[in-house]
Amino acid sequence: MKWVGLYELHGVEGLIPRYTDYSLEFKMDVLKYMNDTRESHRKAAAIFNISSPSTVYIY
């Protein structure tokens, strides 16, 4: 289901593993989105194409 969701949101690019450091601006955009919409870290990870939902709440 995760892969289907990523494909629906981002096409083939959503299926490519990403190993990256996220900029402070990007992190703030994700957190602002979650705060504004009350979405879960899992949904935010899918929408922002973050490879692992746990990345959103590790720090």
RAHUBEL-V535868 format. One record per pair of residues at least 12 apart in sequence whose ideal C-beta (glycine too) atoms are under 7 Angstrom apart, sorted by sequence separation. I is the first residue (numbers start at 1). J is the second residue. D is the distance in Angstrom with one decimal. If there is no record, write none. Layout:
# RAHUBEL-V535868
<<I & J & D> <I & J & D>>
This chain:
# RAHUBEL-V535868
<<3 & 15 & 6.2> <41 & 53 & 5.2> <44 & 56 & 5.8> <30 & 44 & 5.5> <41 & 56 & 4.0> <41 & 57 & 5.1> <30 & 48 & 5.3> <30 & 56 & 6.3> <18 & 51 & 4.7> <17 & 51 & 6.0> <14 & 49 & 5.7> <9 & 46 & 6.0> <9 & 47 & 6.4> <10 & 49 & 5.1> <6 & 46 & 6.2> <5 & 46 & 5.3> <6 & 49 & 7.0>>
